[in-house]
Amino acid sequence: TNPGSGGVSIGVFIENVQSAPAATPTVTLAGVACVVSQATFSPGNNQLFLTARTPELAMGLAGRVGIVVSGVVAGKDLAFGWAYTAPPAMFLEADSFTIDGDAR
């Protein structure tokens, strides 16, 4: 989800779904659309599983962001929080840096 990552694949598992959605539900992360690649409804146990690819997010959004799933229940959105963790700060040990074998 960090810039340059191409996004990540996430799974969203929803229980107590009474019937298969009429169309593929939509997923947004921090207000930005995700690409939903799979929506599987299991009528025997009333479960819906979605696979979605998140967008790349600005690192300034790190922290708790919202995920909203729409289209599972007509007229209602499912919303919950997700922890967006930015990558650690880059660290370069100057003594180990070489170019063409020469210490720089």
N, CA, C and O atoms as a MOPAC input file, in Angstrom:
PM7 MOZYME 1SCF
protein

 N      0.81500 1    -1.19500 1     0.00000 1
 C      0.00000 1     0.00000 1     0.00000 1
 C      0.85700 1     1.25600 1     0.00000 1
 O      0.37300 1     2.33900 1    -0.33000 1
 N      2.12800 1     1.11900 1     0.36800 1
 C      3.02600 1     2.27100 1     0.35300 1
 C      3.31600 1     2.70000 1    -1.08100 1
 O      3.20100 1     1.88500 1    -1.99600 1
 N      3.68800 1     3.95400 1    -1.29600 1
 C      4.02900 1     4.40300 1    -2.64700 1
 C      5.09800 1     3.50500 1    -3.27100 1
 O      6.09300 1     3.16600 1    -2.63200 1
 N      4.87500 1     3.13400 1    -4.51700 1
 C      5.80300 1     2.27400 1    -5.23400 1
 C      5.55600 1     0.78900 1    -5.03800 1
 O      6.22300 1    -0.03200 1    -5.66800 1
 N      4.60500 1     0.42400 1    -4.17300 1
 C      4.35100 1    -0.98700 1    -3.88000 1
 C      3.41500 1    -1.64000 1    -4.88900 1
 O      3.39000 1    -2.86400 1    -5.01700 1
 N      2.64600 1    -0.82400 1    -5.60400 1
 C      1.63000 1    -1.39200 1    -6.48300 1
 C      0.38400 1    -1.82500 1    -5.72900 1
 O     -0.51800 1    -2.42700 1    -6.31100 1
 N      0.32700 1    -1.52300 1    -4.43300 1
 C     -0.80100 1    -1.95100 1    -3.60600 1
 C     -0.58200 1    -3.36800 1    -3.11000 1
 O      0.36500 1    -4.03800 1    -3.52300 1
 N     -1.45300 1    -3.82300 1    -2.22800 1
 C     -1.37000 1    -5.18000 1    -1.70400 1
 C     -2.73600 1    -5.84300 1    -1.80800 1
 O     -3.76600 1    -5.17100 1    -1.85800 1
 N     -2.72800 1    -7.15400 1    -1.83800 1
 C     -3.97000 1    -7.91400 1    -1.88400 1
 C     -4.46000 1    -8.13000 1    -0.45500 1
 O     -3.69500 1    -8.55200 1     0.41300 1
 N     -5.74000 1    -7.84000 1    -0.21300 1
 C     -6.32900 1    -8.07400 1     1.10600 1
 C     -7.55800 1    -8.96000 1     0.95500 1
 O     -8.19700 1    -8.98400 1    -0.09700 1
 N     -7.87500 1    -9.67800 1     2.00600 1
 C     -9.09500 1   -10.47200 1     2.04800 1
 C    -10.05500 1    -9.85900 1     3.04500 1
 O     -9.66100 1    -9.48500 1     4.15000 1
 N    -11.31900 1    -9.75700 1     2.65300 1
 C    -12.36000 1    -9.23100 1     3.54200 1
 C    -13.38400 1   -10.34600 1     3.70700 1
 O    -14.00000 1   -10.78400 1     2.73500 1
 N    -13.56100 1   -10.79800 1     4.93200 1
 C    -14.44100 1   -11.91400 1     5.24700 1
 C    -15.63700 1   -11.37200 1     6.02100 1
 O    -15.46600 1   -10.77900 1     7.08600 1
 N    -16.84500 1   -11.56800 1     5.49800 1
 C    -18.05200 1   -11.01100 1     6.11200 1
 C    -18.99800 1   -12.15700 1     6.44100 1
 O    -19.32500 1   -12.96800 1     5.57400 1
 N    -19.43200 1   -12.22200 1     7.68000 1
 C    -20.35600 1   -13.26900 1     8.11500 1
 C    -21.78100 1   -12.73500 1     8.20700 1
 O    -22.00400 1   -11.52500 1     8.19800 1
 N    -22.74400 1   -13.65400 1     8.29500 1
 C    -24.17500 1   -13.35500 1     8.44100 1
 C    -24.73900 1   -12.60900 1     7.24200 1
 O    -25.61200 1   -11.75300 1     7.39000 1
 N    -24.24000 1   -12.93400 1     6.05700 1
 C    -24.77000 1   -12.35700 1     4.82000 1
 C    -25.92900 1   -13.25500 1     4.39600 1
 O    -25.74600 1   -14.45900 1     4.21100 1
 N    -27.11100 1   -12.67900 1     4.24200 1
 C    -28.30800 1   -13.48300 1     4.01300 1
 C    -28.44900 1   -14.01900 1     2.59300 1
 O    -29.09000 1   -15.04700 1     2.37400 1
 N    -27.84800 1   -13.32000 1     1.62600 1
 C    -27.93100 1   -13.79500 1     0.24000 1
 C    -26.76600 1   -13.21100 1    -0.55000 1
 O    -26.12400 1   -12.24900 1    -0.13000 1
 N    -26.51200 1   -13.82000 1    -1.70300 1
 C    -25.42800 1   -13.33500 1    -2.55600 1
 C    -25.75200 1   -11.92200 1    -3.03000 1
 O    -26.89600 1   -11.64200 1    -3.39000 1
 N    -24.77100 1   -11.03300 1    -3.03600 1
 C    -25.01000 1    -9.67900 1    -3.54700 1
 C    -25.42400 1    -9.72100 1    -5.01700 1
 O    -24.98100 1   -10.59200 1    -5.76500 1
 N    -26.27200 1    -8.78200 1    -5.42800 1
 C    -26.73500 1    -8.71800 1    -6.81900 1
 C    -25.58600 1    -8.40300 1    -7.77100 1
 O    -25.58500 1    -8.86300 1    -8.91200 1
 N    -24.62200 1    -7.63300 1    -7.31800 1
 C    -23.44100 1    -7.26900 1    -8.12400 1
 C    -22.21800 1    -7.36700 1    -7.21900 1
 O    -22.34600 1    -7.48300 1    -6.00000 1
 N    -21.04700 1    -7.32100 1    -7.81500 1
 C    -19.81500 1    -7.37600 1    -7.02700 1
 C    -19.74800 1    -6.16200 1    -6.09500 1
 O    -19.84500 1    -5.02600 1    -6.55700 1
 N    -19.58700 1    -6.39000 1    -4.80100 1
 C    -19.46400 1    -5.26300 1    -3.86400 1
 C    -18.23300 1    -4.41200 1    -4.18400 1
 O    -17.30400 1    -4.86500 1    -4.85200 1
 N    -18.24700 1    -3.18900 1    -3.69900 1
 C    -17.10600 1    -2.29400 1    -3.85900 1
 C    -16.40200 1    -2.13000 1    -2.51800 1
 O    -17.01900 1    -2.24100 1    -1.45900 1
 N    -15.09800 1    -1.86400 1    -2.58100 1
 C    -14.28500 1    -1.67300 1    -1.38300 1
 C    -13.48300 1    -0.39500 1    -1.57300 1
 O    -12.88100 1    -0.18800 1    -2.62600 1
 N    -13.47200 1     0.46500 1    -0.55500 1
 C    -12.60800 1     1.64400 1    -0.57200 1
 C    -11.71900 1     1.60600 1     0.66700 1
 O    -12.12000 1     1.12300 1     1.72600 1
 N    -10.51600 1     2.12200 1     0.51200 1
 C     -9.55200 1     2.24100 1     1.60400 1
 C     -9.14000 1     3.69600 1     1.67500 1
 O     -8.61300 1     4.23900 1     0.70400 1
 N     -9.37000 1     4.33200 1     2.80500 1
 C     -9.07700 1     5.75700 1     2.99000 1
 C     -9.75100 1     6.58900 1     1.89800 1
 O     -9.20500 1     7.59700 1     1.44900 1
 N    -10.94800 1     6.15600 1     1.47500 1
 C    -11.72100 1     6.88500 1     0.46700 1
 C    -11.30700 1     6.62800 1    -0.96800 1
 O    -11.86900 1     7.22800 1    -1.88400 1
 N    -10.33100 1     5.74300 1    -1.19000 1
 C     -9.83800 1     5.44800 1    -2.53600 1
 C    -10.29300 1     4.03600 1    -2.92500 1
 O    -10.17600 1     3.10400 1    -2.12900 1
 N    -10.80400 1     3.88200 1    -4.13200 1
 C    -11.33600 1     2.59400 1    -4.57700 1
 C    -10.25000 1     1.52300 1    -4.65700 1
 O     -9.13500 1     1.77400 1    -5.11400 1
 N    -10.60500 1     0.33100 1    -4.20200 1
 C     -9.76700 1    -0.85900 1    -4.36700 1
 C    -10.31700 1    -1.63700 1    -5.56400 1
 O    -11.47700 1    -1.46400 1    -5.93800 1
 N     -9.50400 1    -2.47600 1    -6.15200 1
 C     -9.95100 1    -3.32900 1    -7.25200 1
 C    -10.36500 1    -4.67200 1    -6.65100 1
 O     -9.53200 1    -5.41000 1    -6.12600 1
 N    -11.66600 1    -4.98100 1    -6.73400 1
 C    -12.17900 1    -6.24500 1    -6.21400 1
 C    -12.02600 1    -7.30200 1    -7.30200 1
 O    -12.60800 1    -7.18400 1    -8.38000 1
 N    -11.24300 1    -8.33000 1    -7.01400 1
 C    -10.97900 1    -9.36200 1    -8.01800 1
 C    -11.78300 1   -10.63200 1    -7.78600 1
 O    -11.89700 1   -11.46700 1    -8.68400 1
 N    -12.33900 1   -10.78300 1    -6.59500 1
 C    -13.09700 1   -11.99200 1    -6.29600 1
 C    -14.15300 1   -11.68400 1    -5.24200 1
 O    -13.89300 1   -10.96300 1    -4.27900 1
 N    -15.33700 1   -12.23400 1    -5.43400 1
 C    -16.40900 1   -12.17000 1    -4.44500 1
 C    -17.05600 1   -13.54700 1    -4.41900 1
 O    -17.69300 1   -13.95700 1    -5.39000 1
 N    -16.89400 1   -14.26100 1    -3.30900 1
 C    -17.41000 1   -15.61600 1    -3.20000 1
 C    -18.39100 1   -15.69000 1    -2.04300 1
 O    -18.04100 1   -15.41800 1    -0.89400 1
 N    -19.63100 1   -16.06200 1    -2.36400 1
 C    -20.66700 1   -16.21100 1    -1.34500 1
 C    -20.86100 1   -17.69000 1    -1.04700 1
 O    -20.97500 1   -18.50800 1    -1.96100 1
 N    -20.89800 1   -18.02500 1     0.23000 1
 C    -21.11600 1   -19.40000 1     0.66600 1
 C    -22.49000 1   -19.48300 1     1.32300 1
 O    -22.63700 1   -19.12700 1     2.49100 1
 N    -23.51100 1   -19.95800 1     0.57400 1
 C    -24.86500 1   -19.95600 1     1.11600 1
 C    -25.06100 1   -20.88900 1     2.30200 1
 O    -25.94400 1   -20.65100 1     3.12600 1
 N    -24.26100 1   -21.94000 1     2.41100 1
 C    -24.42300 1   -22.88700 1     3.51200 1
 C    -24.13600 1   -22.28300 1     4.87500 1
 O    -24.73000 1   -22.68200 1     5.87700 1
 N    -23.22200 1   -21.31600 1     4.90900 1
 C    -22.88100 1   -20.69200 1     6.19600 1
 C    -22.99300 1   -19.17300 1     6.16200 1
 O    -22.50300 1   -18.49300 1     7.06300 1
 N    -23.64100 1   -18.63800 1     5.12200 1
 C    -23.92000 1   -17.19600 1     5.02400 1
 C    -22.67500 1   -16.33700 1     5.16300 1
 O    -22.65600 1   -15.37000 1     5.92500 1
 N    -21.63100 1   -16.69800 1     4.41800 1
 C    -20.37900 1   -15.95600 1     4.46000 1
 C    -20.03900 1   -15.43100 1     3.07300 1
 O    -20.30600 1   -16.08000 1     2.06200 1
 N    -19.45200 1   -14.25500 1     3.04600 1
 C    -18.99000 1   -13.63000 1     1.80500 1
 C    -17.50700 1   -13.32400 1     1.97000 1
 O    -17.09100 1   -12.72000 1     2.95900 1
 N    -16.71800 1   -13.74800 1     0.99000 1
 C    -15.28600 1   -13.47800 1     1.01900 1
 C    -14.93200 1   -12.63400 1    -0.19500 1
 O    -15.25000 1   -13.00400 1    -1.32600 1
 N    -14.27700 1   -11.50700 1     0.03400 1
 C    -13.84200 1   -10.61000 1    -1.04000 1
 C    -12.32400 1   -10.56800 1    -1.07000 1
 O    -11.67500 1   -10.55100 1    -0.02500 1
 N    -11.76500 1   -10.55100 1    -2.26100 1
 C    -10.34000 1   -10.30100 1    -2.43800 1
 C    -10.22300 1    -8.98900 1    -3.19000 1
 O    -10.85600 1    -8.80400 1    -4.22900 1
 N     -9.41200 1    -8.07600 1    -2.66500 1
 C     -9.26600 1    -6.75900 1    -3.28600 1
 C     -7.80700 1    -6.32100 1    -3.25000 1
 O     -7.05500 1    -6.70300 1    -2.35300 1
 N     -7.42000 1    -5.52500 1    -4.22100 1
 C     -6.07800 1    -4.93400 1    -4.25700 1
 C     -6.21700 1    -3.48400 1    -3.82000 1
 O     -6.99600 1    -2.71600 1    -4.38500 1
 N     -5.43800 1    -3.12800 1    -2.79800 1
 C     -5.49100 1    -1.76800 1    -2.27400 1
 C     -4.76500 1    -0.81000 1    -3.21400 1
 O     -3.89600 1    -1.22600 1    -3.98100 1
 N     -5.11600 1     0.45600 1    -3.15400 1
 C     -4.35400 1     1.45600 1    -3.89800 1
 C     -3.07500 1     1.78900 1    -3.12600 1
 O     -2.94700 1     1.45500 1    -1.94800 1
 N     -2.13900 1     2.44200 1    -3.79500 1
 C     -0.99000 1     2.99700 1    -3.08100 1
 C     -1.48300 1     4.22800 1    -2.32700 1
 O     -2.21600 1     5.04700 1    -2.88300 1
 N     -1.08700 1     4.35900 1    -1.07700 1
 C     -1.50300 1     5.49300 1    -0.25800 1
 C     -0.29200 1     6.33400 1     0.11400 1
 O      0.81600 1     5.81900 1     0.27100 1
 N     -0.51500 1     7.61500 1     0.25100 1
 C      0.54800 1     8.51300 1     0.71400 1
 C      0.95000 1     8.11500 1     2.13000 1
 O      0.09600 1     7.76900 1     2.94600 1
 N      2.24400 1     8.16200 1     2.42000 1
 C      2.71500 1     7.76300 1     3.74700 1
 C      2.18100 1     8.67700 1     4.84300 1
 O      2.15200 1     8.29300 1     6.01200 1
 N      1.76200 1     9.87600 1     4.47600 1
 C      1.17100 1    10.78700 1     5.45000 1
 C     -0.15000 1    10.27400 1     6.00800 1
 O     -0.62700 1    10.77700 1     7.02500 1
 N     -0.74700 1     9.27700 1     5.35600 1
 C     -2.00100 1     8.69400 1     5.83600 1
 C     -1.76100 1     7.56500 1     6.83300 1
 O     -2.71800 1     6.98100 1     7.34000 1
 N     -0.49300 1     7.24600 1     7.12600 1
 C     -0.19100 1     6.13500 1     8.03700 1
 C     -0.94100 1     6.31600 1     9.34900 1
 O     -1.06700 1     7.42300 1     9.87000 1
 N     -1.42800 1     5.21000 1     9.85900 1
 C     -2.25100 1     5.20300 1    11.06300 1
 C     -3.54400 1     4.47700 1    10.76600 1
 O     -3.60000 1     3.64000 1     9.86600 1
 N     -4.55800 1     4.78600 1    11.50000 1
 C     -5.85400 1     4.12400 1    11.30700 1
 C     -6.60100 1     4.78500 1    10.14600 1
 O     -6.85200 1     5.99000 1    10.16100 1
 N     -6.94900 1     3.98000 1     9.14400 1
 C     -7.73000 1     4.46400 1     8.00200 1
 C     -8.98200 1     3.60200 1     7.89300 1
 O     -9.04200 1     2.49500 1     8.42900 1
 N     -9.96800 1     4.12700 1     7.19400 1
 C    -11.22400 1     3.41300 1     7.06800 1
 C    -11.29300 1     2.53300 1     5.83800 1
 O    -10.79100 1     2.88900 1     4.77200 1
 N    -11.92000 1     1.38300 1     5.99900 1
 C    -12.29500 1     0.52800 1     4.87400 1
 C    -13.81700 1     0.52100 1     4.84200 1
 O    -14.46800 1     0.31900 1     5.86700 1
 N    -14.37800 1     0.74100 1     3.65800 1
 C    -15.82400 1     0.71600 1     3.49100 1
 C    -16.15100 1    -0.29600 1     2.40600 1
 O    -15.59200 1    -0.26000 1     1.31000 1
 N    -17.07200 1    -1.20400 1     2.73300 1
 C    -17.56000 1    -2.19500 1     1.77400 1
 C    -19.01400 1    -1.84500 1     1.47600 1
 O    -19.84100 1    -1.76100 1     2.38300 1
 N    -19.31200 1    -1.64500 1     0.20800 1
 C    -20.67200 1    -1.28900 1    -0.21600 1
 C    -21.20700 1    -2.37000 1    -1.13900 1
 O    -20.44700 1    -3.03800 1    -1.84000 1
 N    -22.53200 1    -2.53500 1    -1.13400 1
 C    -23.15800 1    -3.45900 1    -2.05800 1
 C    -23.39800 1    -4.85000 1    -1.51000 1
 O    -23.83500 1    -5.73500 1    -2.24600 1
 N    -23.12300 1    -5.06300 1    -0.23000 1
 C    -23.41400 1    -6.36800 1     0.37100 1
 C    -24.87500 1    -6.40300 1     0.79400 1
 O    -25.59200 1    -7.36300 1     0.51100 1
 N    -25.31100 1    -5.34200 1     1.47700 1
 C    -26.70200 1    -5.16900 1     1.88400 1
 C    -27.18700 1    -3.87800 1     1.23200 1
 O    -26.57100 1    -2.82400 1     1.39700 1
 N    -28.27400 1    -3.96000 1     0.50300 1
 C    -28.79800 1    -2.78700 1    -0.21900 1
 C    -28.97100 1    -1.59000 1     0.71600 1
 O    -29.60800 1    -1.68800 1     1.76500 1
 N    -28.38800 1    -0.45600 1     0.31100 1
 C    -28.54100 1     0.79100 1     1.04000 1
 C    -27.69500 1     0.92100 1     2.29900 1
 O    -27.81400 1     1.91300 1     3.01900 1
 N    -26.84300 1    -0.06100 1     2.57700 1
 C    -26.03400 1     0.00800 1     3.79200 1
 C    -24.57600 1    -0.24700 1     3.45800 1
 O    -24.25500 1    -1.11300 1     2.64300 1
 N    -23.70200 1     0.50800 1     4.09000 1
 C    -22.26600 1     0.30700 1     3.95000 1
 C    -21.74000 1    -0.36000 1     5.21600 1
 O    -22.23900 1    -0.12200 1     6.31500 1
 N    -20.72800 1    -1.19600 1     5.04000 1
 C    -20.02600 1    -1.78900 1     6.17700 1
 C    -18.71100 1    -1.04700 1     6.30600 1
 O    -17.93100 1    -0.98600 1     5.35600 1
 N    -18.46300 1    -0.48400 1     7.47400 1
 C    -17.25400 1     0.32300 1     7.66700 1
 C    -16.47800 1    -0.18200 1     8.88000 1
 O    -17.05700 1    -0.52100 1     9.91200 1
 N    -15.15500 1    -0.22400 1     8.72900 1
 C    -14.29300 1    -0.61000 1     9.83800 1
 C    -12.92400 1     0.00300 1     9.62900 1
 O    -12.61900 1     0.50200 1     8.54500 1
 N    -12.10700 1    -0.03300 1    10.65500 1
 C    -10.78000 1     0.56400 1    10.59500 1
 C     -9.71800 1    -0.44600 1    10.21000 1
 O     -9.87800 1    -1.65100 1    10.40500 1
 N     -8.64400 1     0.06500 1     9.66400 1
 C     -7.50600 1    -0.76000 1     9.24800 1
 C     -6.24300 1     0.01500 1     9.58200 1
 O     -6.17900 1     1.22400 1     9.35600 1
 N     -5.23800 1    -0.66700 1    10.11900 1
 C     -3.98300 1    -0.01600 1    10.48800 1
 C     -3.04400 1     0.01600 1     9.28700 1
 O     -2.56700 1    -1.02200 1     8.82800 1
 N     -2.78700 1     1.21100 1     8.79100 1
 C     -1.84800 1     1.40700 1     7.68400 1
 C     -0.50500 1     1.75900 1     8.30200 1
 O     -0.35100 1     2.81800 1     8.91100 1
 N      0.45600 1     0.87600 1     8.14600 1
 C      1.77900 1     1.06700 1     8.72400 1
 C      2.75500 1     1.48100 1     7.63900 1
 O      2.96400 1     0.75300 1     6.66900 1
 N      3.34400 1     2.63900 1     7.80200 1
 C      4.34500 1     3.11400 1     6.84000 1
 C      5.62400 1     2.29500 1     7.00100 1
 O      5.87400 1     1.74000 1     8.07100 1
 N      6.42800 1     2.21600 1     5.95200 1
 C      7.68800 1     1.47400 1     6.07900 1
 C      8.62900 1     2.20100 1     7.03100 1
 O      8.48900 1     3.40400 1     7.25300 1
 N      9.59200 1     1.46500 1     7.59700 1
 C     10.54900 1     2.13200 1     8.48400 1
 C     11.40500 1     3.11500 1     7.68900 1
 O     11.53600 1     3.00800 1     6.46900 1
 N     11.97500 1     4.06000 1     8.40200 1
 C     12.85800 1     5.03200 1     7.75800 1
 C     14.06400 1     4.31200 1     7.16000 1
 O     14.56300 1     3.34000 1     7.72500 1
 N     14.51800 1     4.79800 1     6.02200 1
 C     15.67800 1     4.19800 1     5.38100 1
 C     16.92000 1     4.46300 1     6.22900 1
 O     17.08000 1     5.54000 1     6.80300 1
 N     17.78900 1     3.46700 1     6.29600 1
 C     19.01200 1     3.59800 1     7.06200 1
 C     20.17600 1     3.21000 1     6.17400 1
 O     20.14600 1     2.15700 1     5.53600 1
 N     21.18200 1     4.03100 1     6.12400 1
 C     22.37100 1     3.75400 1     5.32500 1
 C     23.58100 1     3.89800 1     6.23200 1
 O     23.81100 1     4.95300 1     6.82300 1
 N     24.34800 1     2.82400 1     6.33300 1
 C     25.57100 1     2.86400 1     7.11500 1
 C     26.67400 1     3.37800 1     6.19400 1
 O     27.10400 1     2.66500 1     5.28800 1
 N     27.12800 1     4.58700 1     6.41300 1
 C     28.06400 1     5.24900 1     5.50500 1
 C     29.35300 1     4.45500 1     5.30500 1
 O     29.90700 1     4.46700 1     4.20500 1
 N     29.83800 1     3.77600 1     6.31800 1
 C     31.09200 1     3.02500 1     6.20000 1
 C     30.98000 1     1.82200 1     5.26600 1
 O     31.99200 1     1.31100 1     4.78700 1
 N     29.77100 1     1.37400 1     5.00900 1
 C     29.60300 1     0.18600 1     4.17900 1
 C     29.25900 1     0.54100 1     2.72600 1
 O     29.07000 1    -0.36100 1     1.91000 1
 N     29.17800 1     1.79100 1     2.39700 1
 C     28.78000 1     2.23300 1     1.06400 1
 C     29.98400 1     2.27200 1     0.13800 1
 O     30.96100 1     2.96800 1     0.41300 1
 N     29.91700 1     1.51800 1    -0.97200 1
 C     31.00900 1     1.50600 1    -1.94700 1
 C     30.45500 1     1.66500 1    -3.35500 1
 O     29.30500 1     1.32700 1    -3.63300 1
 N     31.29300 1     2.18300 1    -4.22500 1
 C     30.99700 1     2.26900 1    -5.66000 1
 C     32.17900 1     1.65400 1    -6.37900 1
 O     33.32100 1     2.08200 1    -6.21400 1
 N     31.88300 1     0.63900 1    -7.18400 1
 C     32.94900 1    -0.09000 1    -7.90000 1
 C     34.02700 1    -0.56600 1    -6.93900 1
 O     35.21200 1    -0.56300 1    -7.27300 1
 N     33.61000 1    -0.97900 1    -5.73500 1
 C     34.56000 1    -1.52600 1    -4.75400 1
 C     35.29300 1    -0.47500 1    -3.92500 1
 O     36.00200 1    -0.82800 1    -2.98300 1
 N     35.14000 1     0.79600 1    -4.25200 1
 C     35.81000 1     1.86200 1    -3.48400 1
 C     34.87900 1     2.43700 1    -2.43500 1
 O     33.72300 1     2.74700 1    -2.72000 1
 N     35.38600 1     2.57800 1    -1.22600 1
 C     34.59900 1     3.20600 1    -0.16200 1
 C     34.31000 1     4.64800 1    -0.55000 1
 O     35.17400 1     5.34700 1    -1.07900 1
 N     33.10600 1     5.07400 1    -0.28500 1
 C     32.71000 1     6.45600 1    -0.63800 1
 C     32.26100 1     7.18200 1     0.58600 1
 O     31.88700 1     8.35300 1     0.50700 1

